[in-house]
Amino acid sequence: MQKYFRKKSVLSDYCKLPEYKTVSFVFHFFFTMRHLSKILVTILTLNIFFLSSCKNGDDPSPYYEILSQPPFASLTDSIKKEPGRDELYFHRAVLLNKNNFPEPALADFKKAWSLKKNEQYALGIGTILLNKRPDSAISFLNEALQKIPQSLFLRLSLAKAYESQNKISDALTVCDKILQIDPHQLDALLLKADLLDQQNNASGAITVLEKAYSINPDILELDYKLAYKYATAKNPKTIAFCDTLLFKDSLNEHAEPLYFKGVYYENTGNKKKALDFFSQAIVRDYTFLDAYMNKGEILFDQKKYPDAIKVYRLALNVQSTYADAYFWMGKCEEALGQKAEAKLNYERAYGLDKTFTEAKDAADRIKN
């Protein structure tokens, strides 16, 4: 290009040269331009060929480097041979998502959905969007339900998308629609209970959990949710219900029912029994950090600060990075007048959890 511009500038002064030199320069100029035009045509032709190849499937995706590597390469080759097979895109999407490549997985789920309106394909799209862009998930799932209105799982995903956007009333409406179609849909019942809980409707949540329990009493997650709701609501059913859970646990593997009993007695003011059940929970499962914390807080409220410190130190033996234990140990030390130790433990708590502003404020409050 520099050569071209140099010739152009010389040609501009051709009138100052003798005639034979002028003709020579003009001839040389157009000869050079003719060669440049051939080169440009060749470049354009190659570009068009390259773009055409991309469109024909040689490099159809911005994720080509990923898709051409194992374990995706064999499916990518199959897709090149049969680009109209929706299930190939779906299988590759599942594999991509499993290997933590959500964006190319989303593209494949969308391609499969464009080829065939299959519930699994829509669920794949909805799940990824729910994690990445919940607002887009809501829009897509509503559109997908226009195509597959009978899908309860798409409705359940839609309810979760509304929940993620704090649209609790909309989420409840979707759950109720699911339960109108299938009153025994456990996932919808559990989600509805959580949503009611977020609305501070404890009694409503318990009613829904009791219905779910009557449908299937052998789901531990459900059992524990109902037991904990009973305990925090000071419901007298707590003790008998936890005894049922303990009876089913013939190997004595689970400490949760003992812990829930402790929560119930703590909430109803029987601190002695609460301490006893928290201790039993720790004996059954020494890693049960919540039991340590509840036990320590009761001892703190009873002004038994040295005993509480011992409990928090045991919790830190289980998990040395547990910010709450350092914070409560600091509270005990501050109450004992051990300002330097308290400040250090508040600072440790904040250092482990930068969102723990209460610990930072407590440390700042103590003057060196």
Residue, then its C-alpha position, 0 to 999 in steps of 0.5 A: m500500500q505504501k508503494y501505491f501511495r508513493k506512485k500516486s503522489v509522483l503522478s500528481d506532478y507528472c505535468k512538470l516532467p518531459e512528455y516521454k517520462t509522463v507517459s512512462f509514469v502513467f503506464h507504470f501506474f495503471f500496470t500497478m493498479r491492474h495487479l492490485s485489482k487482481i490481488l483484491v479480487t483473489i482476497l475477496t474470493l477467498n473470504i467468500f469461500f471461507l464464509s460459505s464454508c462456515k455456513n455449510g457447517d465446516d465451522p458452524s459455531p463460535y464454540y467450534e474449538i470446544l466442540s471439536q475436542p473430546p468428549f464432544a468431537s464424535l457428536t460434532d462429527s455426527i451433527k455435521k453428517e446429519p444436521g437435522r437430527d434434534e437428538l444429537y444436539f440434545h445429547r451434546a448439550v447434556l454432555l456440555n452442561k455436565n462438563n461445565f460449558p453452559e453457553p454452548a450447551l444452551a446453544d445446542f438445547k436451543k437448536a434441538w428445540s428449534l428442530k422439535k418441540n420436546e419437553q426435555y429440550a425446553l427444560g434444558i434451556g429453562t434450567i440454564l437460563l434460570n441459573k444465568r438469566p432468570d428474567s429470560a427463563i420466565s419469558f422462554l418458559n411461558e412461550a414453551l408452555q404455549k407449545i407444551p401446555q400439559s408439561l408440569f415440569l415446565r410449570l415447576s421451572l417457571a415457578k422457580a424462575y418467578e421465585s428467583q426474581n422474588k415474584i412470590s405471588d406469581a410463583l404460588t399461582v403457578c404451584d396452585k395450577i400444578l396442584q390443580i392438575d396433579p394434587h400429589q405433585l410433591d415437588a410443587l408441594l415442597l416449593k409451595a411450602d417454601l414460598l408460603d414460608q417466605q411470606n411468613n405464613a408458617s401455618g400455611a407452610i405446615t399445612v402444605l408440608e403435612k399434606a406432602y408427608s401424608i403422600n410420602p412419609d419416607i423422604l428425609e428432606l420432607d420429614y426434616k422440613l416439617a419437624y423444623k417448622y413444627a419446632t420453630a412454630k412451638n407446635p406440640k406435635t414436634i416431640a411425637f413427630c421427632d420420636t417417629l423419626l427417631f424410631k425409623d432411624s434404627l441405626n441411630e445415624h441421624a442427629e436431626p430429630l434430636y436437634f429439632k427437639g432441642v429447638y422446640y424446647e429452646n423456643t418454649g423456654n425449657k432451656k435445660k431440656a434444650l441443652d440436653f437435646f443439643s448435647q445428644a445431637i452432638v454426641r450422635d453427630y459431632t460435626f453438627l455445627d448448628a447444635y453447637m451454636n444453639k447450645g453456646e447461645i443458651l449458655f451465653d444467655q445464662k451468662k455462663y461465658p467460659d462454658a460457652i467458649k468451650v462449646y465454640r472452641l469445639a465447633l472450631n475443632v470441627q470447622s476452623t473457618y466457621a465465622d459464627a463461632y469466632f464471633w460468638m466466642g468474641k461476644c463471650e470474651e467481651a462480656l468477660g472483659q477480655k477486650a483484646e481477645a474479643k477484638l481479635n475474634y471479631e476480626r477473624a470472623y469478619g476476615l472469614d466472611k466479608t459480609f459479616t458486618e456485625a463482626k466488623d462493627a463489633a471489632d471497631r467498637i472495641k478501642n485498643 
